[in-house]
Each structure stands twice: as structure tokens, then as C-alpha cells.
Amino acid sequence: MRGKLVDVPDAARSAMGRTTFVGKHRLPEHDLFTDEALADLLDHHPRELIIALTMGSDLGKPGENRRAIHDGVSGAELLRAVKGGRLWLNVVQVQRCDARYRSLIDSLYEDLARQCPGFVPESPSGTVLISSPDALVYYHVDGPPSLLWHVRGQKRVDSSAQ
């Protein structure tokens, strides 16, 4: 994939790292996010770096999330389970385990640094989240600053939760 991957809005460029913004990217076009590529990632990524969680359906019960056992389950089977159930996979440290994702992450952060004066990423890293279509993620704050690159599907925020 050649050319610019990320387009940061002009108004956000000087405030990178100090504000939230929505930009555009070309990741859906990348071959690392096809079902086949994701299954391959799951098959070859260290299992201890893949967290599988089932989820509940009650906004008021975050304790319904449970770890799921995925030893011996192929990447294709995990993807089928995600598509047909209430499951999400957290594939951490992809930059350390797969050179293709390392290269992509480096390119994304280089694009950001070129567009945003003063933005110097300290240690770019990547986690691939793969979730069911009706995934329920409880409101939370990630500890370190992070960027979310939404690649496929739709996201919805339910502000009616108490």
C-alpha cells in the first residue's frame, strides 16, 4: 500500500496528543485486515498474547465479561466464533511478533509525525481488536495515550447508559 495512509484534519494537526479528533485512514484497503489475514495472524501470534473474552448483554453488569479458552482453536474458527457470537479478541503486541504489522504501524506513525508538528511517538505499538457485530464494551479509559484505528464494521456509543 503506497501513499499517505492517514489524513489528520488541519484543525487537529497542531493539537495532536492534546485533543481528541476524528481523521480518515486507508486501513480498510490494506490486505492485513481481510478475514484470511486475520485468521493467519491468529494462527501465528503467540497464544499468550491473544486475550479472548465473552461478553454479557447488560450495560449495568460489566462483570459478565469472562475470559474464553482458545487453546487449540484455529484462527478461522476464532473468526467464525466472533462473527456468530458475543466474543472479542484482543491481539496484543502485534508489532513485536509480526514484521508486516510492525511495518504498517511504523508507516502510520510516520504519516502522523509528518502531518503533526511536534508529534514524536515514543514507542509505537499495536493491538488488533476483533469483536462480534453486537459487541458490548463498557465505558472505560485506557491508561496510556492511545489511537483507535477503526477498520471494519460500525461503532455506536450508547449515551443512555447510567
N, C-alpha and C positions, 0 to 999 in steps of 0.2 A: 504494500500500500504506500504509494508515493504522495507527496504534497502535505499540506497542513492538515493535521488531524483534529485540531481544536480551534474554535473561534470564540475568543473571550470578548464580550461586549465592551465597547470603548469605555463606558462609564465604570466598569469594574476593573480595568487594567491597572490603574494606579492604586487601587484598594485591595489588590489580591492578598489574601491571607488575613484581612481585617473585616471582610464583609461576606455575606452570602450572595451568590449570584447564580443565574441560570445561563449557561452557554450552550453552544452547539458543538457536536463532535461527529466524527465519521466512523465510530466503532462498529455500528451495525453492519457496515460494509466489510469489516475485517473477517478473514477466514478463521480466526481463532475463536469466534463466537457462534459457529454453526453447531448443531447438535453433535455432529461427528467429532468435531474438535473438542467440544466439552466432554464428551464421553472418553476421548483419548486422554485429556487432562486428568479426569477422574481415575482412569485405569493406571496412570503412571505417576501420579502425585503420591507422596508418602501418606499412608492412611492416617497416621497420627496428626497430620496437618489438614485433615478433612473432618469438619465437625458437622454431623447430621443431626437435625432437630425436627421433631414433630411439633405441631402447634395446636393449641386449643382454638376455640371459636368465641370465647367470652372476653370482651375487651377489658373486663374487670378482674380477670384471673391470669396474670402473666405467669403464674406458677404452673400453668398447664403445659408450657413448653417442656419437652423431655428430649434427652439425647436418644438418638436412634443408633442401633448397631448396624454397621455397614461392612463389616469384615466379610470377604468372600463374595461381595456383590459387585458385579461388573459396572463400569461406567454407564453403559447403555441401560442396564437395569435401574441404576440410580436415577437416571434422567426420566425413565418411564414412571418411576415412583413419584418423582417431583411433579410431573405433568398430571398425574392422576390422583394425587393425594394432598395431604396437608403437611408438607415437608419442605425444609430448606437446607441447603448445603453451603457451608462456609469453607471455602478452599483458600487457606491462608498461605502467605509467603510464596506466592507463585513465582515471584522474581528470583527467588533463591533456588528453585527447583526446575525451572523450565526456561531455557535461553530465549525461546520465542516470546514468552510473556515479558521477560526482562527487557528485551529489545523494544517491545511495544511500550512498556512503562517508561523507559528512558526517552523514547520519542515523544510521548505525551508531555512529560515534564519539560523537555527541551522546547517544545512548542509553547508551553505556558511561560517559561522563562524568557523566551524571545518577545512575547507579547506584553509581559507584565514587568515593567521596570522595578528592580529591587527584589523580585521574587527569586530566591535561591533555595531550591529544595535541598534539605539536609540529607535525607536518606529515602529516596523514592521506593515505595514498596507497593504491593498489590495483593488484594484479596478478591476472589471471584465469588460472588453470591449467586446461587441458583435457587430460585424459590418457586413454589407452586403458584398457579394463577390467582388463587384466592388467599395468598399468604397474609397472615396477620402478624405484624411486627409491632410490639409495644413501644410507645414513645420512650426514647432514651437519648442520651448524649454520649457520643464517643469521646473517650479520654483525649487522645492526641488529635490535633487538627487533621481533618481528612477531606478527601474529594470523593464524591459519589458520581460514577460514570454510569448512568442508566443506559443499558444497551438494548434490551428487548422487552416487550410487553408494556404494561401500563402501571403507573403508580398512582395511588389515591391516598390522600390524607383525610382521615375522618376527624374533624374537629369537634364532633358532638360527644366524644368520649369524656367522661368525667374523671 
